[in-house]
Amino acid sequence: MGTELSEEETNRGVMWELDRNIDQPMDEEAGRLKTMYREKKFSSLLLVRLAFQSLGVVFGDLGTSPLYVFYNVFPDGVHDDEDIIGALSLIIYSLTLIPLIKYVFIVLRANDNGQGGTFALYSLLCRHAKINTIPNQHRTDEELTTYSRESHAANSLAAKVKCWIEGHKYKRNVLLFLVLIGTCMAIGDGILTPAISVLSASGGIREENHKMSKNVVVIVAVIILIGLFCMQHYGTDKVGWLFAPIVLLYLLMIGSVGALNIYKYDSAVLKAYNPVYIYRYFRKGRKDSWISLGGILLCITGTEALYADLCHFPVTAIRIAFTLVVFPCLLLAYTGQAAYITHNKDHVADAFYRSIPDKIYWPAFIISTAAAIVASQATISATYSIIKQALSLGCFPRVKVVHTSKKFLGQIYIPDINWVLMVLCIAVTAGFKNQNQIGNAYGTAVVIVMLVTTFLMVPIMLLVWRSHWLIVLLFTSLSLLVEIPYFSAVIFKIDQGGWVPLVIAAAFLVIMYVWHYGTVKRYEFEIHSKVSMAWILGLGPSLGLVRVPGIGFVYTELASGVPTIFSHFITNLPAIHSVVVFVCVKYLPVYMVPQEERFLVKRIGPKNFHMFRCVARYGYKDLHKKDDDFETLLYESICLYVRLDSMMEGYSDSEEYSVLDLNVRTNNVTNGGMSEIGGLSHSSHDSIVPVQTGLVRLSGQTSQTFGDELEFLNACKDAGVVHILGNTVVRARRDSSLFKKVAVDYVYAFLRRICRENSVIFNLPHESLLNVGQIYYI
């Protein structure tokens, strides 16, 4: 028995080695141009200009918070000046600790080549630890120009943390679940920001006529929201030049009005800069003061959008804009409103507009409304960016993504999501009709996203920055010291509107988690059921496969091996094209893949088999634009590979090089015990019989030389190109649990029916598509 097992293992090892030699991983295919990301050096004048432009894109949401903060802090009115000073002191130090210290000076450093947001943190972690739940990455991906990663010493704390995270699957799943929660809450933020900002700004029309019904304000807000969402398809690039002047004018206005009110009403509010009044505020009000934190939290809304919109501007420009303009103006605005409220306590509900002098009231109303629209635009754009990142990492159904700017890669528009956001935003605005309940909902979404960012920063600081554990502990403790009280306060307001973001996040979480679960299980099924390349090549003569004229692009998620749909196809129709190319499209945890490094091409089998593998790699910011002819790009990459392959013959003993690497490769790779056939190193145990020359002829020609092979490829292309895609149906096994059956057979199946096909995403011609149907039981 032991002898039989030994022989079986030997035979299995020979076939495994043979298959590996025929269909080798692209170890050397990736380019060697290894450059780490460095933030570009900008001149002082350019930094000032970029800082000015960042006001309109990054700080709109944070800047419009004075419209509604004091009303949400004191929804039932205020009776004591000390309460106003205590609330103002909380606002001052919340702005200092969270947006200024935590985000502007610390979290913004944790950017993925200039990209921010929850998924940017996740992509950084995926590059420094093996936590990606879809294991389709290869070490050649690490040689990308945009793939920056540093190694860790064996006994370092970073190495220990890395091993701990990678140790169990449940830890990776918990990390992914945390990222999905943060993403879903950020999407809820994109719904609630336009609702509360526009509704608060529209409320100014009642100041001249207090008898006007609140329903009129709601109708005006709904009309503005409809117009805002209907204009999204134009993109922010079309009107972006207006954003920065509007927000700058708005910030200077609220800062000036605030300074005037401090001088005019009560300069005694300046003692709020003494943090002792925070202690007095809680000692006096106890539970009521604690619950009011849910309103004070709104002064830091927009902080997470600041981080998500990082891709448009360098970190230094954002720091200059916030510290020199935004932060001082906000402090003056809140202090001025507090000074006004101390003398007009019955005006706390609309203190923002009541504190504005009559002579500039209507210009201020127009500027404030425009600033609210800008703030909404920034948050909506950030939502598009987040969903695009989730889509690229396999966590969201495929939807249409439109690139709206030729200058900025990050400016996109997603029609399906746009209309969903509009309907939900209008429903929230018309359903609640007041700022208080929307504010409660808004605060819940904001604080949860901030907590997720804090937890994700811990592995970032340990693995990526390799910070000392005391620094990590200090950062985490101070962040949680501020955010956990806010979180506990919004819990008391769940029944007063705080349930809205939870319901919205739960709906998106179900969609994202089920989609990711189905995608992972489908990939695992394809991995386990893939066919050996050695077996496929050996089937040629035995099954009498006919090599018909043309090129067949077979699409698969596998970077090695043959997908089961292809074996299913040739089993039922024993014919393959003269040239077969296995195309794998995969997304990497990088923000973009340079065009010259996008395609990896290698030959499979001897030359007269005319079989290739092409891996197309994309980052989460890369877009498939309509003017990109994916078919042409594939064909040109193969032709370039053939051309350079012929030039390198006689200089290398290995087939392991790509279009990019052929230009720089100089080292030889030799394999002991191997012999060369058609330029391919294969085992002497190889029993595969090459396809007969007659089966791969096209018009009586073969491609034994470089010129003949290119001519052969051109003739095949002229004969026709066919794109073979798998039209698979995923079903849960009969012995699966009820939860799994519902998730896979109904939810995932529904999402697959309504999402976009790969053929549409890559703009493949409909007349050359061939779908191969198959059922996967997972």
DATAJO-V587922 format. One record per residue. SS is DSSP state (helix for helix, strand for strand, loop for the rest). PHI is phi as a letter, one per 40 degrees, with the letter a starting at -180 (none if undefined). D_LAST is the distance of its C-alpha to the last C-alpha in whole Angstrom. Layout:
ss: <SS:SS>
phi: <PHI:PHI>
d_last: <D_LAST:D_LAST>
This chain:
ss: <loop:helix:helix:helix:helix:helix:helix:helix:helix:helix:helix:helix:helix:helix:helix:helix:helix:helix:helix:helix:helix:helix:loop:loop:loop:loop:loop:loop:loop:loop:loop:loop:loop:loop:loop:loop:loop:loop:loop:loop:loop:loop:loop:helix:helix:helix:helix:helix:helix:helix:helix:helix:helix:helix:helix:helix:helix:helix:loop:helix:helix:helix:helix:helix:helix:helix:helix:loop:helix:helix:helix:helix:helix:loop:loop:loop:loop:loop:loop:loop:helix:helix:helix:helix:helix:helix:helix:helix:helix:helix:helix:helix:helix:helix:helix:helix:helix:helix:helix:helix:helix:helix:helix:helix:loop:loop:helix:helix:helix:loop:loop:strand:loop:loop:strand:loop:loop:helix:helix:helix:helix:helix:helix:helix:helix:helix:helix:helix:loop:loop:loop:loop:loop:loop:loop:loop:loop:loop:helix:helix:helix:helix:helix:loop:loop:loop:loop:loop:loop:loop:loop:loop:loop:loop:loop:loop:helix:helix:helix:helix:helix:helix:helix:helix:helix:helix:helix:loop:helix:helix:helix:helix:helix:helix:helix:helix:helix:helix:helix:helix:helix:helix:helix:helix:helix:helix:helix:helix:helix:helix:helix:helix:helix:helix:helix:helix:helix:helix:helix:helix:helix:helix:helix:helix:helix:helix:loop:loop:loop:loop:loop:loop:loop:helix:helix:helix:helix:helix:helix:helix:helix:helix:helix:helix:helix:helix:helix:helix:helix:helix:loop:helix:helix:helix:loop:helix:helix:helix:helix:helix:helix:helix:helix:helix:helix:helix:helix:helix:helix:helix:helix:helix:helix:helix:helix:helix:helix:helix:helix:helix:helix:helix:helix:helix:loop:loop:helix:helix:helix:helix:helix:helix:helix:loop:loop:helix:helix:helix:helix:helix:helix:helix:helix:helix:helix:loop:helix:helix:helix:helix:helix:loop:helix:helix:helix:helix:helix:helix:helix:helix:loop:loop:helix:helix:helix:helix:helix:helix:helix:helix:helix:helix:loop:loop:helix:helix:helix:helix:helix:helix:helix:helix:helix:helix:helix:helix:helix:helix:helix:helix:helix:helix:helix:helix:helix:helix:helix:helix:helix:helix:helix:helix:helix:loop:helix:helix:helix:helix:helix:helix:helix:helix:helix:helix:loop:loop:loop:helix:helix:helix:helix:helix:helix:helix:helix:helix:helix:helix:helix:helix:helix:helix:helix:helix:helix:helix:helix:helix:helix:helix:helix:helix:helix:helix:helix:helix:helix:helix:helix:helix:helix:helix:loop:loop:loop:loop:loop:loop:loop:loop:loop:strand:strand:loop:loop:loop:loop:loop:loop:loop:loop:strand:strand:loop:helix:helix:helix:helix:helix:helix:helix:helix:helix:helix:helix:helix:helix:helix:helix:helix:helix:helix:loop:loop:helix:helix:helix:helix:helix:helix:helix:helix:helix:helix:helix:helix:helix:helix:helix:helix:helix:helix:helix:helix:helix:helix:helix:helix:helix:helix:helix:helix:helix:helix:loop:loop:loop:loop:helix:helix:helix:helix:helix:helix:helix:helix:helix:helix:helix:helix:helix:helix:helix:helix:helix:helix:helix:helix:helix:helix:helix:loop:loop:helix:helix:helix:loop:loop:helix:helix:helix:helix:helix:helix:helix:helix:helix:helix:helix:helix:helix:helix:helix:helix:helix:helix:helix:helix:helix:helix:helix:helix:helix:helix:helix:helix:helix:helix:helix:loop:strand:loop:helix:helix:helix:helix:helix:helix:helix:helix:helix:helix:helix:loop:loop:strand:strand:strand:strand:strand:strand:strand:strand:strand:strand:strand:loop:loop:loop:loop:loop:strand:loop:helix:helix:helix:helix:helix:helix:helix:helix:helix:loop:loop:strand:strand:strand:strand:strand:strand:strand:strand:strand:strand:strand:strand:strand:loop:loop:loop:loop:loop:loop:loop:helix:helix:helix:loop:strand:strand:strand:strand:strand:strand:loop:loop:helix:helix:helix:loop:strand:strand:strand:strand:strand:strand:strand:strand:loop:loop:loop:loop:loop:loop:loop:loop:loop:loop:loop:helix:helix:helix:helix:helix:helix:helix:helix:helix:helix:helix:helix:helix:helix:helix:helix:helix:helix:helix:strand:loop:loop:strand:loop:loop:loop:loop:loop:loop:loop:loop:helix:helix:helix:loop:loop:loop:loop:loop:loop:loop:loop:loop:loop:strand:strand:strand:strand:loop:loop:strand:strand:strand:strand:loop:loop:loop:loop:loop:loop:loop:loop:loop:helix:helix:helix:helix:loop:strand:loop:loop:strand:loop:loop:loop:loop:helix:helix:helix:helix:helix:helix:helix:helix:helix:helix:helix:helix:helix:helix:loop:strand:strand:strand:strand:strand:strand:strand:strand:strand:strand:strand:loop:loop:loop:loop:loop:loop:helix:helix:helix:helix:helix:helix:helix:helix:helix:helix:helix:helix:helix:helix:helix:helix:helix:loop:loop:loop:helix:helix:helix:helix:loop:loop:loop:loop:helix:helix:helix:strand:strand:strand:strand:strand:strand:strand:strand:strand:loop>
phi: <none:c:c:c:c:c:c:c:c:c:c:c:c:c:c:c:c:c:c:c:c:c:b:c:c:c:c:b:c:c:c:c:c:c:b:c:c:b:c:c:c:b:c:c:c:c:c:c:c:c:c:c:c:c:d:c:c:c:b:c:c:c:c:c:c:d:c:b:c:c:c:c:c:b:c:b:g:b:b:b:c:c:c:c:c:c:c:c:c:c:c:c:c:c:c:c:c:c:c:c:c:c:c:c:b:b:c:c:c:c:b:c:f:g:c:b:h:c:c:c:c:c:c:c:c:c:c:b:a:c:b:c:c:b:c:b:c:b:c:c:c:c:c:c:d:c:c:b:a:b:c:b:c:d:b:c:c:c:c:c:c:c:c:c:c:c:c:b:c:c:c:c:c:c:c:c:c:c:c:c:c:c:c:c:c:c:c:c:c:c:c:c:c:c:c:c:c:c:c:c:c:c:c:c:c:c:c:c:a:c:c:c:c:c:c:c:c:c:c:c:c:c:c:c:c:c:c:c:c:c:c:c:c:c:g:c:c:c:b:c:c:c:c:c:c:c:c:c:c:c:c:c:c:c:c:c:c:c:c:c:c:c:c:c:b:a:c:c:c:c:c:c:c:c:c:c:c:c:c:c:c:c:c:c:c:f:c:c:c:c:c:c:d:c:c:c:d:c:c:b:c:g:c:c:c:d:c:c:c:c:c:c:a:c:c:c:c:c:c:c:c:c:c:c:b:c:c:c:c:c:c:c:c:c:c:c:c:c:c:c:c:c:b:b:c:c:b:c:c:b:c:c:c:c:c:c:d:c:c:b:c:c:d:c:c:c:c:c:c:c:c:c:c:c:c:c:c:c:c:c:c:c:c:d:c:c:c:c:c:c:c:c:c:g:b:a:d:c:b:c:b:b:c:c:b:c:c:b:c:c:c:b:a:b:d:c:c:d:c:c:c:c:c:c:c:c:c:c:c:c:c:c:g:a:c:c:c:c:c:c:c:c:c:c:c:c:c:c:c:c:c:c:c:c:c:c:c:c:c:c:c:c:c:c:c:f:c:c:c:c:c:c:c:c:c:c:c:c:c:c:c:c:c:c:d:c:c:c:c:c:c:c:b:c:c:b:h:c:c:c:c:c:c:c:c:c:c:c:c:c:c:c:c:c:c:c:c:c:c:c:c:c:c:c:c:c:c:c:b:c:b:c:c:c:c:c:c:c:c:d:c:c:c:g:c:b:c:c:c:h:b:b:c:b:c:a:c:c:c:a:g:b:c:c:c:c:c:c:c:c:c:c:b:c:a:b:c:c:b:b:b:c:b:b:b:b:b:b:c:b:c:a:b:d:d:c:b:c:b:b:b:a:c:b:g:c:c:c:c:f:b:b:b:b:b:b:b:b:c:c:b:c:b:c:c:c:c:c:c:c:c:c:c:c:c:c:c:c:c:c:c:c:c:c:c:c:c:c:c:g:b:a:c:b:c:c:a:b:d:c:c:c:c:b:c:b:c:b:b:b:b:c:g:b:b:c:b:g:g:b:c:a:c:c:c:c:b:c:c:d:c:c:d:c:c:b:c:b:f:g:b:b:b:c:b:d:c:c:c:c:c:c:c:c:c:c:c:c:c:h:b:b:b:b:b:c:b:c:b:c:b:c:c:c:c:c:c:c:c:c:c:c:c:c:c:b:c:c:c:c:c:c:c:c:c:c:c:c:c:c:c:c:f:c:c:c:c:b:c:b:c:b:c:a:b:b:b:b>
d_last: <34:34:36:33:30:32:33:29:28:31:30:26:28:30:27:26:29:29:26:27:30:29:27:28:27:29:31:34:33:33:37:39:41:40:41:41:41:44:45:48:51:53:57:58:59:55:54:56:55:51:52:53:51:48:50:49:45:44:47:47:45:46:50:49:49:53:52:51:51:54:53:50:52:54:53:56:59:60:64:64:65:63:60:60:61:58:56:57:57:53:52:54:53:49:50:51:49:45:46:49:48:44:43:46:47:44:40:41:42:38:37:35:37:39:36:35:33:30:28:31:31:27:27:31:29:26:29:30:27:24:22:20:16:16:17:18:22:25:28:30:29:31:34:34:37:35:33:35:35:37:37:38:40:38:40:40:39:36:35:34:33:30:29:29:27:25:25:22:19:20:23:21:19:22:24:21:22:25:25:23:26:29:27:27:30:32:31:32:35:35:36:38:41:42:42:44:46:47:48:50:52:53:54:57:59:60:62:65:64:63:63:60:57:54:52:54:53:49:50:51:48:46:48:48:44:43:45:44:40:42:43:40:39:43:41:43:45:47:49:48:52:53:50:52:55:54:53:56:58:56:56:60:61:59:60:64:64:63:65:68:67:67:71:72:70:70:69:69:65:65:65:61:61:62:59:61:60:57:58:60:58:56:58:60:57:55:52:53:53:50:48:50:48:45:48:49:45:45:48:45:43:42:42:38:39:41:39:36:39:40:39:42:45:46:45:49:50:48:50:53:52:51:54:57:56:53:54:58:57:55:57:60:58:57:60:62:60:61:65:65:63:66:68:66:64:64:62:59:57:58:59:58:60:63:63:64:68:69:70:66:64:63:62:60:58:58:57:54:53:52:51:48:47:47:45:42:42:41:38:37:37:35:32:32:32:29:27:27:26:23:22:23:21:18:19:20:19:21:25:28:30:34:36:39:41:43:44:41:38:36:38:35:35:31:32:29:30:33:34:31:34:37:36:35:38:40:39:39:43:44:42:44:47:48:48:47:44:42:44:42:39:39:40:37:35:37:38:34:34:36:35:32:34:36:33:32:35:35:33:34:38:37:35:36:40:40:42:44:42:45:45:41:42:45:43:41:43:45:42:41:45:45:41:41:44:43:40:41:44:41:39:43:42:39:40:43:40:38:35:35:33:31:30:29:27:25:24:23:22:19:19:19:16:14:14:14:11:9:11:10:7:7:10:9:7:10:12:11:11:15:18:21:24:26:25:25:28:29:28:31:34:32:30:33:31:33:34:34:36:35:32:28:26:23:21:18:17:17:21:21:20:19:16:14:16:19:19:18:21:23:22:23:26:28:29:29:31:34:32:29:27:24:24:22:22:22:23:25:26:30:32:32:32:36:36:37:35:32:31:31:31:31:32:30:32:36:37:38:34:34:30:30:27:27:26:27:27:27:28:28:31:31:31:30:34:35:38:35:35:31:32:35:34:32:35:37:35:35:39:40:38:39:43:42:41:44:46:45:45:48:47:44:42:39:36:35:36:35:37:38:39:41:44:44:43:46:44:43:41:41:39:41:41:40:41:41:40:40:40:37:37:35:35:38:36:34:34:33:35:36:35:39:41:41:38:38:41:41:45:46:45:43:43:44:46:45:47:46:42:42:44:41:39:41:42:38:38:40:39:36:33:29:26:23:20:16:16:12:11:7:6:5:6:10:10:9:12:14:13:10:10:13:12:9:10:14:15:12:13:17:17:16:18:21:21:22:21:22:24:26:26:27:30:29:31:30:32:30:27:24:21:19:16:13:10:6:4:0>
